[in-house]
Amino acid sequence: MTKSIKLSKIRIYPIKSLDFVELDEAQTGTHSLQHDREFAMFSADGRYVNGKRTGRVNQLHAQYDLENYSLSLGERGDAKRETFELREGNPKLNEYLSDFFELDIHLSHNKKGELQDMPKVGSVTVVSKASLVELHEKFPEISLEDFRQRFRINLELDGMEAYEEENLFRSKAENNAVKFSIGEVEMFGLSPRARCSVPPRNPLTGEADKTFVKSFMDKRLEMLNDSCLLNEYPNPYYLSINTFMAENQDGKKLCLGDSFRVLGKESIANLF
């Protein structure tokens, strides 16, 4: 009997490094999901203001009305909120963000997926729900929702085994991508997602756990076997996979409950 694998969670992050929006359905954009990392905060030196740079991003609570492009902001845990028009060049919004972070900040807007950490080649991340559940079991002090917020993954698939998503990329030497579909949307699995200094941070306070990365790698090492493709990489600090969506997927729809299917493989050289 063929097992059934379904899309079980969709999350987008309209402003890079701030809160997510959970959706029942999402529309694809240019190489990404519509509204995902559509905005990003930059300081005067041209650098991102993100979780790699400061845990202060975790302390800012953001709520979105994406239909009307409005944004409500406030200190996490404080009932006071201010509402802004969500757009580039809004002086009141830039002033609020600058005061909150004590930096000269401007909000940038881009609908082409170019504000992603890995534009085009890793804009949509995919994970098995079972992977997150197993990690939660190995870190019982961290809730399942906490893990979701730490790793900020777009799509979860239910019905896969833990880390089975790592079958959706091939050996570096092979230079092939795995083609698969979720509902009507076709994607190509390219590589495992390398992780950074964001997951060790408490997603609500920004406080960093200096033991997290080593503990995570130790627990992943316990589960690696000789055939695991993560052995090709310098360490096991990876979770989820990077995917590529071609421009011909723009405007399609993903819905909770959509079925997952592997379609074959494609030379990476043919994708770009």
LINRACOR-V145773 format. One record per pair of residues at least 6 apart in sequence whose C-alpha atoms are under 7 Angstrom apart, sorted by sequence separation. I is the first residue (numbers start at 1). GAP is how many residues later the second one is. D is the distance in whole Angstrom. If there is no record, write none. Layout:
i=(I:I)
gap=(GAP:GAP)
d=(D:D)
This chain:
i=(13:14:27:28:42:43:51:64:65:74:98:113:136:170:180:181:201:202:230:13:26:27:41:42:50:64:74:98:113:116:136:170:180:201:12:13:41:63:64:73:74:97:136:169:170:179:180:200:201:11:12:62:63:72:73:84:169:179:200:11:12:62:63:72:73:113:168:178:179:11:62:72:94:133:177:178:10:11:61:62:71:72:94:132:177:200:10:60:61:70:71:94:177:200:10:60:61:70:71:60:61:70:71:132:221:59:60:69:70:220:59:69:89:88:217:88:169:217:14:16:88:168:169:14:15:169:12:13:14:15:16:12:13:14:15:16:14:15:166:126:129:125:126:127:128:129:134:125:126:127:128:129:124:125:126:127:128:130:130:131:128:130:131:17:17:128:128:128:128:127:18:17:18:19:195:19:194:195:18:194:56:193:194:192:193:192:193:150:151:192:193:150:192:193:191:192:191:189:190:150:189:190:149:189:188:189:187:188:146:187:188:171:187:186:43:44:43:44:43:42:43:186:41:42:185:41:42:41:40:41:185:39:40:184:39:40:185:39:38:39:183:38:38:38:40:165:166:183:165:182:183:38:182:183:37:182:37:181:182:181:32:180:181:30:31:180:30:179:180:179:179:178:179:178:179:177:178:31:176:177:176:177:32:176:177:31:32:175:176:175:127:126:127:125:126:125:125:124:125:123:124:122:123:121:122:123:121:122:121:120:12:11:10:11:10:52:58:59:9:10:52:58:59:9:51:58:59:8:58:7:8:7:8:56:6:7:55:5:6:55:5:6:5:4:5:31:32:31:31:31:30:30:28:29:28:29:28:27:28:27:28:27:26:27:25:26:25:26:25:24:25:24:9:8:7:8:7:6:7:6:7:6:5:6:5)
gap=(6:6:6:6:6:6:6:6:6:6:6:6:6:6:6:6:6:6:6:7:7:7:7:7:7:7:7:7:7:7:7:7:7:7:8:8:8:8:8:8:8:8:8:8:8:8:8:8:8:9:9:9:9:9:9:9:9:9:9:10:10:10:10:10:10:10:10:10:10:11:11:11:11:11:11:11:12:12:12:12:12:12:12:12:12:12:13:13:13:13:13:13:13:13:14:14:14:14:14:15:15:15:15:15:15:16:16:16:16:16:17:17:18:19:19:20:20:20:21:21:21:21:21:22:22:22:23:23:23:23:23:24:24:24:24:24:25:25:26:27:27:28:28:28:28:28:28:29:29:29:29:29:30:30:30:30:30:30:31:31:32:32:32:33:34:34:35:36:37:38:39:40:40:42:42:43:43:43:44:44:45:45:45:46:46:47:47:48:48:48:48:49:49:49:50:50:51:52:52:53:53:53:54:54:55:55:56:56:57:57:57:58:58:59:60:60:61:61:62:63:63:63:64:64:64:65:65:66:67:67:67:68:68:68:69:69:69:70:71:71:71:72:73:75:75:75:75:75:76:76:76:77:77:77:78:78:79:79:79:80:81:81:81:82:82:82:83:83:83:84:85:86:86:87:87:88:88:89:89:89:90:90:91:91:91:92:92:92:92:93:113:114:114:115:115:116:117:118:118:119:119:120:120:121:121:121:122:122:123:124:142:143:144:144:145:145:145:145:146:146:146:146:146:147:147:147:147:148:148:149:149:150:150:150:151:151:151:152:152:152:153:153:154:155:155:213:213:214:215:216:217:220:221:221:222:222:223:224:224:225:225:226:227:227:228:228:229:229:230:231:231:232:247:248:249:249:250:251:251:252:252:253:254:254:255)
d=(6:7:6:5:5:6:6:6:6:6:5:6:6:6:6:6:5:6:6:4:7:6:6:5:6:5:5:5:7:6:6:6:6:4:5:6:5:6:6:5:7:6:5:6:7:6:6:5:6:6:5:7:5:6:5:6:6:4:5:6:7:6:7:5:6:7:5:5:6:5:5:4:6:6:6:5:6:6:6:7:6:6:5:7:5:5:5:7:5:7:5:6:5:7:7:6:6:6:6:5:5:5:6:7:7:6:5:6:5:6:5:5:7:5:5:5:5:6:5:5:6:5:5:5:5:5:7:5:5:6:6:5:5:5:5:5:6:5:7:7:6:5:6:6:5:6:7:5:5:5:5:5:6:6:6:6:6:7:6:4:6:4:5:5:6:6:6:7:6:6:6:7:7:7:6:6:6:6:7:5:7:5:7:6:6:7:6:7:6:6:5:4:4:6:6:6:5:7:6:6:6:6:6:5:5:7:6:5:7:6:7:6:5:7:6:6:5:6:5:6:7:7:6:6:6:6:6:5:6:6:6:7:5:7:5:7:7:5:6:6:6:5:6:7:7:7:7:5:7:6:5:7:6:7:6:5:6:6:7:5:6:6:6:5:6:4:6:6:5:5:5:6:5:4:7:5:6:5:6:5:5:6:5:4:6:7:6:6:5:6:5:5:7:6:5:6:5:6:6:7:6:4:7:7:5:7:6:6:5:6:6:5:6:7:5:6:6:6:6:7:6:5:5:5:5:6:7:6:5:6:5:5:6:6:6:6:4:6:5:6:6:7:4:6:6:7:7:5:6:6:6:6:7:5:5:6:5:6:5:6:6:4:6:6:7:5:5:7:4:6:6:6:6:5:5:6:5:5:5:5:6:5:6:6:5)
